[in-house]
Amino acid sequence: MLRLKSSLLALLLAIAALAQTASQKPSVDVLRVGHRLACQCGCKDTVATCAMLECHFAKPAKERIAKLQAAGTSDQAIIDQFIAEYSPGIYRGAPKSFGWIVTYATLGLGLVVLWLFIRRYRKPKPVTELGPVDDPELARYSDQIEKDLAKLD
């Protein structure tokens, strides 16, 4: 019983430590703009998707985007401000349809290849009927086997 209580207490403390308040969660609008900006902490993610805890760039950038949006600044104007401050390398364009097509086409091609592979190697191969074989070497070995078996009796 004591073990259960201590486990439950540890679980509650872990949840409380990882919980975020509503003010810490970025809104959909902030994330929409954040997806267009590359994070400058050294990772390859965007400001919206940076996985580094307490990132020195993404967290303040999200707060700044939220303040600018609250002031009524358009998404493109916010992006332009970041480009002017950090260089054009910060801009990540919207994904094009070609990128999505390649992903699904590759997946489809892989599934077709897998299906063909399974189809080819899953079928049992038919056993051919063995009739009389006219091979002189086989006949010689067969005669030798018969002679050896006759000696055993």
N, C-alpha and C positions, 0 to 999 in steps of 0.2 A: 504494500500500500504506500509505504514511504517512497519507494522507488518510482511508482506511478506519479505521485505528487511532485517529486523533484523533476521528473521528465516533463510533466505538464508545465511546471514553472519555467524550465529552460526553454521550452517551445514558445511560451508567451513572451519571454524576454527577447528571444530572437525575432519574433514577429514585430514587437514594439521597436526594436532597434532598426529594422529594415523598413518599417512603415514610412510612407511619405504623406505629408499633408497635401491638401488640395492646392495650396499655393506653390508647392514644389513640383507638381506635375505640370509639364508644359501643355498648353492647349493645342488643339488641332491646327489652329491658325499659325501658331509659333512653329510647330513641326513642319507645316507646309513650306514655310520660308526656310527653315533649318535644313530641309532636304536639298535645297539648292546651294548650300554653302558648305565647303569642305572644312573639316575641323583642322585647326592649326597646331594640335598637340603632338603631331607626329604619326597619328594613326591614319588609316586610309578611309575612315568613315566620314559621314557628314556631321554637321552640328546636331542634327536631330537623332542620329543613330550612334553617336560616340559612346562606347561601352566603358570608358575609363571613369572610375568613380571620382567624383569631385574634379572633373577635368578643368584645367585652368583656362581653357578657351571656350568650350561648349557651354558650360553653365552660365558665365557672364554674357555670352552671346545670346543665349535663349532669353535671359532677363532683359537684355537690351532690345531684342526683337519684340518682346511683349510690351515694353514701354513705348516703343515707336508705334506699334499697332494700336495701343490704347490712345495715343495722341492723334490717330487717324492717318498715319502714313501708309501709303500703298505698299504692297509686297515688292513690286519692282523698285520703288524708291529705297526701300530698306536694303535690298540686294545691291543696288547701285552705291549706297553708302559704304557697305562692306567692301565692295570692289575698289572703291576709291581709297579706302583706308588700308586694305591689305594686298592689293594687286589683283589683276584678273584671274590669277591662278586659284582663287578661292571659290570661283563660281563653278557650280556643277549644274549642267543643263538637265532638262527633263529627259527621262529615258525615251528613246525613240522606239518605234514599233519594231524595227529590225532586231534590236536586242531581245525583245520578247519572243519574236518569231524564231530566232536561232535557238533559244533555250528550249522551246517546246518541240521544234523540229529535231533537235539532237536527242531529246528524250524519246520522241516517236521512233526515230531511226534505231535507237538502242533497243527499244521494245520489239521492233520488227526483227532485228538480228537475233535477239534472245529467243523469240518465238520460232524463227527458222531453225536455230540451233537445237532447241528442244524437240521440235517436230522431226528433225533429221535423225537424232540419236535416240529418240524414245521409241520409235517403231521397232518391233522385233523383226529381225531379218528372217525371211522364210527359209526353212530347211529344204534343200533340194533332195530329191529322191536319188539315192545312189543305186544305180543298176550295175550290171556287170561291167567291169572296167577292163579294157584290153591293154593293159600295161605289162610288157614282158618282165620288167624288173619286179613289179609287185607280185606277179605270178611266181617268180623264182623265190622271193622271200616267203610267200605263202607255202610253197612246196617245202622249203627248209623248215618252216614252223611245224608242218604236218609230220615230217620225218623226226624232228626233235620230240614232239609229243608222243610219237609211236615208240620211241626209245624209252620214255619214262614209264610206260605200262609194263 
